[in-house]
């Protein structure tokens, strides 16, 4: 059933509402068991503390994941001002504390505005970015001081939903919690936004909650919990998945092609496609996702083939 030497699994996307405490690898391992195939991959990791949309591909749909991961993403998050951690989120050890009671709503709004738009962002030192072939977080855990260069990202929306102020009775420094929604380009770290917002306000900050609400046009409305999917499979049904044609159309622009063109693409041949302006998915009658194509003059060149002519 999709194991090495077995039949090709039915391709499609599975959109998971990832639970807190699970790594993305944990989710992939669970879905491999539910789908009875090792041919499962994911489009972009979520930290263990985070919840929400995690897009997985099964079978030939894994070829879509490169295109899915490059889409912009939406998040609901909570930022705590007045506390700094080594990881810029709630999973790391506390490194500094400051009284945030004097931070005004106006100052918060101004700092948020400065972090909106096209900005330069320095990723967290404990990110999965590789430095000389080794993950940054592995270098940090090994005792190294890691400084990752800033890189351009886009924060198209940074909206404050609620401001909550807390003055502890124990004499601890007061904190300010911000519930926010952000829409960001691929490669943006929301916990780095929390860190930079706290630094800009002079009190430090870190992320205490994160929920991914969408990846491109794939949102929580399509997501299923692992418990729900497990119950479906335990009931004797196949693992539900977004069909390959629907999944591809959610990830890329669509070019409709004939059966004859579909056969040509299956052989790796170029087809006529006047007016094609960028990477698209070729959909044949059925509907069937045949290939991902790039424009070459007035032609379309297959770069990923879902229906090879040899099969």
C-alpha positions in Angstrom: 0.0 0.0 0.0 2.4 2.7 -1.2 5.4 1.0 0.4 8.5 0.5 -1.7 7.6 -1.7 -4.6 3.8 -1.3 -3.9 1.3 0.7 -5.8 1.5 4.5 -6.1 -0.7 6.0 -3.3 -3.7 8.2 -4.3 -2.1 11.7 -4.5 -3.5 14.7 -2.7 -3.0 17.2 0.1 -3.9 16.6 3.7 -4.4 19.8 5.7 -3.8 19.3 9.4 -4.7 21.5 12.3 -1.5 20.7 14.1 -1.8 20.3 17.9 0.5 22.0 20.3 3.5 20.0 21.4 3.9 18.1 18.2 6.8 18.6 15.8 6.0 18.8 12.1 8.0 15.5 11.8 5.7 13.9 14.4 2.7 14.9 12.2 4.2 13.5 9.1 5.0 10.2 10.9 1.4 9.9 12.1 0.0 10.6 8.6 2.3 8.1 7.0 0.7 5.5 9.3 -2.8 6.7 8.6 -2.2 6.7 4.8 -0.2 3.4 4.9 2.6 5.0 2.8 6.0 6.5 3.3 5.4 9.0 0.5 4.4 11.9 2.7 6.0 15.3 3.1 5.1 18.7 4.5 5.2 22.3 3.2 7.0 24.4 5.8 7.5 23.5 9.5 5.6 24.7 12.5 7.4 25.0 15.9 6.1 22.5 18.5 4.4 25.2 20.5 2.5 26.4 17.4 -0.9 25.1 16.2 -2.8 25.5 12.9 -2.4 24.8 9.2 0.2 22.3 8.3 0.0 21.2 4.7 1.1 17.7 3.8 1.4 16.0 0.4 0.9 12.3 -0.3 2.4 10.5 -3.3 2.9 12.7 -6.4 1.3 15.6 -4.5 4.6 16.0 -2.6 5.9 17.6 -5.9 3.5 20.5 -5.1 5.0 21.3 -1.7 7.8 23.4 -3.1 5.2 25.7 -4.6 3.0 25.7 -1.5 5.8 26.6 0.9 6.6 29.7 -1.0 3.2 31.3 -0.5 2.5 34.0 2.1 1.1 32.9 5.4 -1.4 34.2 8.0 -1.0 33.8 11.8 -2.8 34.7 15.0 -0.3 35.3 17.8 0.2 36.5 21.3 3.2 38.7 22.1 4.3 39.3 25.7 6.1 42.6 26.3 8.4 42.8 29.3 10.1 39.4 29.0 12.9 38.2 26.8 13.8 34.5 26.2 16.7 32.8 24.5 14.4 31.4 21.8 12.2 34.5 21.3 9.2 32.3 22.3 7.7 30.7 25.4 9.8 27.5 25.0 13.1 29.2 25.8 14.6 30.2 29.1 14.0 33.7 30.4 17.0 36.0 29.8 15.6 39.4 30.9 12.7 41.1 32.6 11.5 44.7 32.4 8.6 46.7 33.7 6.3 47.2 30.6 3.6 49.2 32.5 4.8 52.5 31.0 4.5 51.3 27.4 1.5 53.2 26.0 -1.0 52.0 23.4 0.3 54.8 21.1 3.9 53.6 21.4 2.9 50.1 20.6 0.9 51.2 17.5 3.9 53.2 16.3 6.3 50.3 16.8 4.0 47.9 15.0 3.8 50.4 12.1 7.6 50.4 11.8 7.5 46.6 11.5 4.9 46.6 8.8 5.7 46.5 5.1 9.0 45.5 3.5 11.5 45.2 6.3 14.9 43.6 7.1 14.5 40.8 9.7 17.2 39.0 11.6 15.9 35.4 12.1 16.1 33.9 15.6 19.4 32.3 16.5 17.5 29.0 17.2 15.9 28.8 13.8 16.4 25.9 11.3 18.5 28.1 9.0 21.8 26.4 8.1 25.1 28.1 8.8 28.0 26.4 7.0 25.9 23.3 6.6 24.7 23.1 10.3 21.3 24.2 11.6 21.5 27.4 13.7 19.6 25.9 16.6 22.2 23.0 16.7 25.0 25.5 17.0 23.2 27.4 19.8 22.6 24.1 21.7 26.3 23.3 21.2 27.2 26.5 23.1 28.1 28.7 20.1 27.1 32.3 19.7 25.1 32.6 16.5 24.2 35.8 14.7 22.2 35.3 11.5 22.3 38.2 9.0 19.1 40.1 8.5 17.2 39.4 5.3 14.3 41.1 3.4 10.8 40.0 4.3 7.3 41.5 3.9 4.8 42.0 6.7 1.7 42.9 4.7 -0.5 43.0 7.8 0.3 43.5 11.5 -2.9 44.2 13.3 -3.4 44.6 17.1 -6.5 42.8 18.1 -6.3 43.2 21.9 -4.0 44.7 24.5 -4.0 43.2 28.0 -2.1 44.8 30.8 -1.1 42.8 33.9 0.4 44.1 37.1 1.4 41.2 39.3 0.7 41.4 43.0 4.0 39.6 43.8 6.2 42.6 42.9 7.3 41.1 39.6 7.7 43.5 36.6 4.4 44.2 34.8 3.9 42.7 31.4 1.7 43.6 28.4 0.2 40.9 26.3 -0.8 41.7 22.7 -3.1 39.5 20.6 -2.3 40.2 17.0 -2.9 38.9 13.4 -0.1 39.0 10.9 0.1 38.2 7.2 3.7 37.6 6.1 5.9 36.5 3.3 7.5 33.1 3.2 10.5 33.0 5.4 9.3 35.5 8.0 9.6 34.6 11.7 6.7 35.7 13.8 8.8 35.2 17.0 11.4 37.5 15.5 8.6 40.1 15.1 7.8 39.7 18.8 11.5 40.1 19.7 11.9 43.2 17.5 8.7 44.8 18.8 9.9 44.4 22.4 13.3 45.8 21.5 11.8 48.8 19.8 9.7 49.5 22.9 12.7 49.1 25.2 11.2 46.3 27.4 11.9 43.1 25.4 9.4 40.7 24.1 8.7 37.2 23.1 6.0 35.0 21.5 3.7 33.1 23.9 1.2 31.6 21.4 1.1 31.1 17.6 -1.6 29.7 15.4 -1.2 29.5 11.6 -4.5 30.4 10.0 -3.6 29.9 6.3 -0.9 29.0 3.8 -1.6 30.9 0.6 -5.3 30.2 -0.1 -5.3 27.0 2.0 -6.9 27.9 5.4 -8.2 26.4 8.6 -11.6 25.7 6.9 -9.8 22.8 5.1 -7.9 21.5 8.1 -8.7 18.4 10.0 -7.4 17.3 13.4 -5.3 14.1 13.7 -7.9 12.7 16.0 -10.6 13.2 13.4 -8.5 11.6 10.6 -7.6 8.7 12.9 -11.3 8.0 13.6 -12.0 8.0 9.8 -9.3 5.5 9.1 -10.2 3.4 12.2 -13.7 3.3 10.7 -12.4 1.5 7.6 -12.3 4.5 5.3 -9.3 5.8 3.3 -7.5 8.9 4.6 -9.4 11.9 3.3 -7.3 14.2 1.1 -7.7 17.2 -1.2 -7.6 15.7 -4.7 -4.5 16.5 -6.7 -6.3 18.7 -9.2 -8.0 20.8 -6.5 -4.7 21.0 -4.5 -2.7 22.1 -7.5 -5.3 24.8 -8.3 -5.1 26.0 -4.7 -1.4 26.4 -5.0 -0.9 27.7 -8.5 -2.6 29.5 -11.4 -4.4 27.1 -13.8 -4.0 26.6 -17.5 -6.6 24.3 -19.0 -5.3 21.8 -21.6 -6.8 19.2 -23.9 -6.2 15.4 -23.6 -3.8 15.6 -26.5 -1.8 18.3 -24.8 -1.9 16.3 -21.5 -0.3 13.3 -23.4 2.4 15.6 -24.8 3.2 17.0 -21.4 3.4 13.4 -20.1 6.1 12.8 -22.6 7.9 15.9 -21.5 7.0 17.8 -24.6 6.3 21.6 -24.8 2.8 22.7 -25.8 1.3 25.9 -27.2 0.4 28.3 -24.4 0.2 31.9 -25.7 -0.4 34.4 -23.0 1.0 32.2 -20.2 2.8 34.6 -17.9 4.2 32.5 -15.1 4.4 29.1 -13.5 1.0 27.3 -13.7 -0.6 23.9 -13.3 -1.9 22.2 -16.4 -5.4 20.8 -15.8 -6.9 18.3 -18.3 -10.5 17.2 -18.5 -11.6 15.1 -15.5 -10.3 17.3 -14.0 -6.7 15.9 -13.8 -3.6 17.8 -12.8 -1.1 16.8 -15.5 2.0 18.9 -15.0 3.4 22.1 -13.6 4.6 24.3 -16.5 6.7 27.3 -17.1 6.3 29.8 -20.0 8.9 29.7 -22.8 7.9 32.3 -25.3 4.5 31.2 -26.6 5.0 27.7 -25.3 4.6 25.9 -21.9 7.4 23.7 -20.7 6.7 20.9 -18.2 8.9 21.2 -15.1 7.0 18.7 -12.9 5.0 15.9 -14.5 2.2 14.3 -12.5 1.1 11.9 -15.3 4.2 10.5 -17.0 3.4 8.9 -20.3 5.2 5.7 -19.2 2.6 5.0 -16.5 
